[in-house]
Amino acid sequence: YAGRDLFLNEEDFFRFYGRESYERDEAREAQADGKFRVYRPRAAQALDSPFYVRWGLAQMTLPFHEGPTKAVELLKKAVDLDPRSFSAWYYLGRAHEGAKQPSEALSAYAEAAKVAPETPEAHNRLGDTFARLKLYDAARVEWDTARALTRGEKAEAPNPKVQTPNKSQ
């Protein structure tokens, strides 16, 4: 376990996640190394949007590293490479939340909802973020949209930490 030095570059990422993850990448080359298999990209084209999404998510889970700030940087690369990627926009919003940037999170979630309007998760996160910014009417609209999109399935519950005041208060 490399501690602070984990994921300092793309090669470290491939060593860590190479076996199960990133299987859709046709540009990687497998090399047998003892018991482990290490995947290396043949060219820079291997660094596509899903790569940066996974690498950004890994950074969000490492508090001793640059954490959410590094995740934001990596997920912005993912969005630049594929602006139609729901995952890139959605997790960019999550990274902005982790970096305590609610306005930027709101923009990212709005883009995720624009890219995949039928996905309730983005609308639910939009509602949570609007509520954190004390924009309660907009939050209710997004939560209602998320609820309607689930069509009777169990919706992701609104964040219990966000309290929306009654209009009578």
C-alpha positions as CSV (number, residue, x, y, z in Angstrom):
1,Y,0.0,0.0,0.0
2,A,1.6,3.2,-1.1
3,G,-0.1,5.6,1.2
4,R,0.3,9.2,0.1
5,D,1.9,8.2,-3.1
6,L,-1.1,6.3,-4.4
7,F,-2.3,7.4,-7.8
8,L,0.3,10.1,-8.5
9,N,0.0,9.2,-12.2
10,E,-2.0,7.2,-14.7
11,E,0.4,4.3,-14.5
12,D,-0.3,3.9,-10.8
13,F,-4.0,3.9,-11.5
14,F,-3.7,1.1,-14.0
15,R,-1.7,-0.9,-11.6
16,F,-4.3,-0.5,-8.9
17,Y,-7.5,-0.9,-10.9
18,G,-6.2,-2.7,-14.0
19,R,-7.7,-6.2,-13.6
20,E,-11.4,-5.6,-13.1
21,S,-11.9,-2.0,-14.1
22,Y,-11.5,-0.3,-17.4
23,E,-12.2,-3.4,-19.4
24,R,-13.8,-1.5,-22.3
25,D,-10.5,0.2,-23.2
26,E,-9.3,-1.6,-26.3
27,A,-6.0,0.3,-26.3
28,R,-4.4,-1.4,-23.3
29,E,-1.9,-4.2,-23.4
30,A,-1.8,-7.0,-20.8
31,Q,1.6,-8.1,-19.5
32,A,1.9,-11.0,-17.1
33,D,4.0,-10.2,-14.1
34,G,4.2,-13.0,-11.6
35,K,0.8,-13.6,-10.1
36,F,-0.5,-10.2,-11.1
37,R,-1.5,-8.8,-14.4
38,V,-0.6,-5.2,-15.1
39,Y,-2.4,-3.2,-17.8
40,R,-0.6,-0.4,-19.6
41,P,-2.1,2.0,-22.2
42,R,-0.5,1.7,-25.6
43,A,-1.1,5.4,-26.3
44,A,-2.5,8.5,-24.9
45,Q,-5.9,7.7,-26.3
46,A,-6.3,5.2,-23.4
47,L,-6.9,8.2,-21.2
48,D,-10.5,8.8,-22.0
49,S,-13.5,10.1,-20.0
50,P,-14.2,6.9,-18.1
51,F,-10.6,6.7,-17.0
52,Y,-10.7,10.2,-15.5
53,V,-14.1,9.4,-13.8
54,R,-12.6,6.4,-12.1
55,W,-9.4,8.1,-11.2
56,G,-11.4,11.1,-9.8
57,L,-13.6,8.8,-7.7
58,A,-10.5,7.2,-6.3
59,Q,-9.1,10.6,-5.3
60,M,-12.3,11.5,-3.5
61,T,-11.8,8.5,-1.2
62,L,-8.2,9.4,-0.2
63,P,-8.3,12.0,2.6
64,F,-4.5,12.1,2.9
65,H,-4.2,13.0,-0.8
66,E,-5.5,16.2,-2.4
67,G,-8.9,14.6,-2.1
68,P,-11.9,16.4,-3.6
69,T,-9.8,19.2,-5.1
70,K,-7.9,16.7,-7.2
71,A,-11.1,14.8,-8.0
72,V,-12.6,18.1,-9.3
73,E,-9.6,18.6,-11.6
74,L,-9.7,15.0,-12.9
75,L,-13.5,15.0,-13.4
76,K,-13.3,18.3,-15.3
77,K,-10.9,16.5,-17.7
78,A,-13.6,13.8,-18.0
79,V,-16.2,16.4,-18.9
80,D,-13.9,18.0,-21.4
81,L,-13.3,14.7,-23.1
82,D,-16.9,13.7,-23.1
83,P,-19.4,16.5,-22.4
84,R,-22.3,14.1,-23.0
85,S,-21.3,11.8,-20.1
86,F,-23.8,11.7,-17.3
87,S,-21.3,10.0,-14.9
88,A,-18.7,12.7,-15.5
89,W,-21.1,15.5,-14.7
90,Y,-22.8,13.7,-11.8
91,Y,-19.5,12.8,-10.1
92,L,-18.1,16.3,-10.8
93,G,-21.1,17.6,-8.8
94,R,-20.3,15.1,-6.0
95,A,-16.6,16.2,-6.0
96,H,-17.6,19.9,-5.8
97,E,-19.8,19.0,-2.8
98,G,-16.8,17.4,-1.2
99,A,-14.8,20.5,-1.9
100,K,-17.5,22.7,-0.3
101,Q,-18.4,24.4,-3.5
102,P,-22.2,24.2,-3.7
103,S,-22.6,26.7,-6.6
104,E,-20.3,24.7,-8.8
105,A,-22.0,21.4,-7.7
106,L,-25.4,23.0,-8.7
107,S,-24.0,23.7,-12.2
108,A,-22.6,20.2,-12.6
109,Y,-25.8,18.5,-11.4
110,A,-27.8,20.8,-13.8
111,E,-25.6,19.6,-16.7
112,A,-26.1,15.9,-15.6
113,A,-29.8,16.4,-15.6
114,K,-29.6,18.1,-19.0
115,V,-27.6,15.2,-20.4
116,A,-29.8,12.5,-18.9
117,P,-33.2,14.1,-18.0
118,E,-34.8,10.7,-17.3
119,T,-32.3,10.0,-14.5
120,P,-33.8,10.8,-11.0
121,E,-30.4,10.9,-9.2
122,A,-29.3,14.1,-10.8
123,H,-32.7,15.8,-10.0
124,N,-32.5,14.6,-6.4
125,R,-29.0,15.9,-6.0
126,L,-30.1,19.2,-7.6
127,G,-32.9,19.4,-5.0
128,D,-30.4,18.7,-2.1
129,T,-28.1,21.4,-3.4
130,F,-30.8,24.0,-3.9
131,A,-32.0,23.3,-0.4
132,R,-28.4,23.9,1.0
133,L,-28.5,27.2,-0.8
134,K,-31.8,28.0,0.8
135,L,-33.7,27.9,-2.6
136,Y,-36.5,25.7,-1.2
137,D,-39.0,26.2,-4.0
138,A,-36.5,25.1,-6.6
139,A,-35.5,22.2,-4.4
140,R,-39.1,21.0,-4.2
141,V,-39.5,21.1,-8.0
142,E,-36.4,18.9,-8.4
143,W,-37.4,16.5,-5.7
144,D,-40.9,16.2,-7.3
145,T,-39.3,15.6,-10.7
146,A,-37.0,12.9,-9.2
147,R,-40.1,11.2,-7.5
148,A,-42.1,11.3,-10.8
149,L,-39.2,9.7,-12.7
150,T,-39.0,6.8,-10.4
151,R,-42.6,5.7,-11.4
152,G,-43.4,4.0,-8.2
153,E,-40.0,2.6,-7.5
154,K,-38.3,3.6,-4.3
155,A,-36.8,7.1,-4.8
156,E,-33.5,8.1,-3.3
157,A,-34.6,9.9,-0.1
158,P,-33.7,13.6,0.2
159,N,-30.8,14.3,2.4
160,P,-32.0,14.2,6.0
161,K,-29.5,16.8,7.1
162,V,-31.2,19.4,4.9
163,Q,-34.3,20.7,6.6
164,T,-36.8,22.6,4.5
165,P,-38.8,25.0,6.7
166,N,-42.6,25.0,6.6
167,K,-44.1,28.0,4.8
168,S,-45.9,28.9,8.0
169,Q,-42.6,29.5,9.8
